[in-house]
Amino acid sequence: MTVDEYVQAHCTPADDVLRELAAETVALFPDAAGMQVSHDEGQLLTMLVRLTGAAYAVEVGVFTGYSALCIARGLPAHGKLLACDVSEEWTGLAREYWQRAGVEHLIDLRIAPAIETLHALPADPVVDFAFVDADKTGYPQYYESLVPRLRPGGLLVLDNVLQGGHVLDPAPERPAHAVVQQLNETVLGDDRVESVMLQVRDGVTLIRKR
């Protein structure tokens, strides 16, 4: 057994809906399936939403809906998740599984460029929890749009902050690697927040609004 298999085996097991969504994503979108969060990361999202007592959440980058389902399951009965994506095809599968899981009424899916959806939100700090896992070159815009809208004590989670280790490159060649590398430094120096970077999958940064 590998360390990864051990970690997966020692998380609360995924139910049939999550397992079947993961399997159907691989079957339908094999070339893109790597964008789906793993089971342990999904469990982490559910737990973080519950621990923060979040009622209003935002997700940037839905894909086939695994992470949104996990976030929605952490919300209270009156909660709401604003889910941002640009693909009707991928989110069509998401809608099916949200309905099966009984969380579709908690999710407000917006098919549009995420930055437009975020800019249309009230400027007031109304967001309790946010998860960003979309186009990496857009991360700085998403970050700057979300931080002012987080309530004090609210949590922003950034995925893929290690970029396969390329954030260690002195001069990253790919734009996504360079952008994430710079954003990691921005977060570290931002006195509006406190943060911790975790070696979960491809790196996850938890950012708490002061």
WOHU-V695949 format. One record per residue. N is the residue number from 1. RES is the residue in three letters. PSI is psi in degrees with one decimal (NA if undefined). BURIAL is + if it has 24 or more other C-alpha atoms within 12 Angstrom, else -. Layout:
# WOHU-V695949
{{N	RES	PSI	BURIAL} {N	RES	PSI	BURIAL}}
This chain:
# WOHU-V695949
{{1	MET	132.6	-} {2	THR	167.0	-} {3	VAL	-41.0	-} {4	ASP	-45.3	-} {5	GLU	-37.3	-} {6	TYR	-43.9	-} {7	VAL	-47.7	-} {8	GLN	-38.5	-} {9	ALA	-16.2	-} {10	HIS	24.0	-} {11	CYS	155.3	-} {12	THR	126.6	-} {13	PRO	146.9	-} {14	ALA	146.1	+} {15	ASP	-178.7	-} {16	ASP	-38.3	-} {17	VAL	-47.6	+} {18	LEU	-42.3	+} {19	ARG	-43.0	-} {20	GLU	-35.0	-} {21	LEU	-44.8	+} {22	ALA	-43.4	+} {23	ALA	-41.0	-} {24	GLU	-32.8	+} {25	THR	-44.9	+} {26	VAL	-41.0	-} {27	ALA	-41.2	-} {28	LEU	-34.5	-} {29	PHE	61.2	-} {30	PRO	-33.1	-} {31	ASP	-19.5	-} {32	ALA	-4.3	-} {33	ALA	-22.1	-} {34	GLY	-13.3	-} {35	MET	-14.4	+} {36	GLN	135.5	+} {37	VAL	152.6	+} {38	SER	168.1	+} {39	HIS	-42.8	+} {40	ASP	-36.2	+} {41	GLU	-37.5	+} {42	GLY	-41.9	+} {43	GLN	-37.7	+} {44	LEU	-43.0	+} {45	LEU	-46.0	+} {46	THR	-44.9	+} {47	MET	-40.5	-} {48	LEU	-40.8	+} {49	VAL	-43.9	+} {50	ARG	-42.2	+} {51	LEU	-33.6	-} {52	THR	-8.1	+} {53	GLY	28.6	+} {54	ALA	138.2	+} {55	ALA	-28.4	+} {56	TYR	117.2	+} {57	ALA	156.8	+} {58	VAL	136.6	+} {59	GLU	131.2	+} {60	VAL	108.7	+} {61	GLY	96.3	+} {62	VAL	-39.1	+} {63	PHE	-122.7	+} {64	THR	12.2	+} {65	GLY	6.2	+} {66	TYR	-51.2	+} {67	SER	-37.4	+} {68	ALA	-40.6	+} {69	LEU	-42.8	+} {70	CYS	-41.9	+} {71	ILE	-46.7	+} {72	ALA	-35.8	+} {73	ARG	-20.2	+} {74	GLY	-11.6	+} {75	LEU	155.3	+} {76	PRO	173.6	-} {77	ALA	-30.1	-} {78	HIS	8.1	-} {79	GLY	170.3	+} {80	LYS	138.2	+} {81	LEU	119.3	+} {82	LEU	113.0	+} {83	ALA	123.5	+} {84	CYS	126.3	+} {85	ASP	170.4	+} {86	VAL	-1.0	+} {87	SER	116.8	-} {88	GLU	-33.3	-} {89	GLU	-53.3	-} {90	TRP	-45.0	+} {91	THR	-15.1	+} {92	GLY	-42.1	-} {93	LEU	-39.1	+} {94	ALA	-46.4	+} {95	ARG	-40.2	+} {96	GLU	-45.1	+} {97	TYR	-30.4	+} {98	TRP	-39.3	+} {99	GLN	-44.3	-} {100	ARG	-36.4	-} {101	ALA	-8.7	+} {102	GLY	27.2	-} {103	VAL	4.2	+} {104	GLU	-28.8	+} {105	HIS	-14.1	-} {106	LEU	-9.6	+} {107	ILE	124.4	+} {108	ASP	98.7	+} {109	LEU	127.1	+} {110	ARG	117.7	+} {111	ILE	99.0	+} {112	ALA	163.2	-} {113	PRO	128.5	-} {114	ALA	-36.6	+} {115	ILE	-32.6	+} {116	GLU	-42.3	-} {117	THR	-42.5	+} {118	LEU	-42.4	+} {119	HIS	-23.2	-} {120	ALA	-9.9	-} {121	LEU	155.3	-} {122	PRO	147.6	-} {123	ALA	-14.5	-} {124	ASP	153.7	-} {125	PRO	86.5	-} {126	VAL	-10.6	+} {127	VAL	128.4	+} {128	ASP	-33.9	+} {129	PHE	138.8	+} {130	ALA	143.7	+} {131	PHE	125.4	+} {132	VAL	118.4	+} {133	ASP	69.2	+} {134	ALA	-151.7	+} {135	ASP	124.7	+} {136	LYS	-31.8	+} {137	THR	-16.0	+} {138	GLY	-6.1	+} {139	TYR	-45.7	+} {140	PRO	-38.4	+} {141	GLN	-42.7	+} {142	TYR	-42.7	+} {143	TYR	-49.0	+} {144	GLU	-24.3	+} {145	SER	-34.4	+} {146	LEU	-38.9	+} {147	VAL	-46.6	+} {148	PRO	-23.2	+} {149	ARG	-6.4	+} {150	LEU	137.5	+} {151	ARG	156.1	+} {152	PRO	128.9	+} {153	GLY	-6.4	+} {154	GLY	160.7	+} {155	LEU	130.8	+} {156	LEU	128.7	+} {157	VAL	122.3	+} {158	LEU	129.9	+} {159	ASP	159.6	+} {160	ASN	39.3	+} {161	VAL	-5.6	+} {162	LEU	-19.4	+} {163	GLN	48.7	+} {164	GLY	21.3	-} {165	GLY	-4.9	-} {166	HIS	-12.0	+} {167	VAL	-12.8	+} {168	LEU	-11.1	-} {169	ASP	134.3	-} {170	PRO	-36.7	-} {171	ALA	83.1	-} {172	PRO	138.4	-} {173	GLU	-34.9	-} {174	ARG	137.7	-} {175	PRO	-41.0	-} {176	ALA	-41.1	+} {177	HIS	-43.2	+} {178	ALA	-40.7	+} {179	VAL	-45.7	+} {180	VAL	-39.9	+} {181	GLN	-46.3	+} {182	GLN	-39.0	+} {183	LEU	-37.7	+} {184	ASN	-39.5	+} {185	GLU	-36.9	-} {186	THR	-46.4	-} {187	VAL	-43.8	+} {188	LEU	-35.9	-} {189	GLY	6.2	-} {190	ASP	110.8	-} {191	ASP	0.9	-} {192	ARG	-15.9	+} {193	VAL	167.2	+} {194	GLU	147.9	+} {195	SER	158.9	+} {196	VAL	132.2	-} {197	MET	129.9	+} {198	LEU	144.8	-} {199	GLN	53.8	-} {200	VAL	120.8	+} {201	ARG	-119.1	+} {202	ASP	26.5	+} {203	GLY	128.3	+} {204	VAL	127.9	+} {205	THR	127.4	+} {206	LEU	124.1	+} {207	ILE	115.5	+} {208	ARG	128.5	+} {209	LYS	130.0	+} {210	ARG	NA	-}}
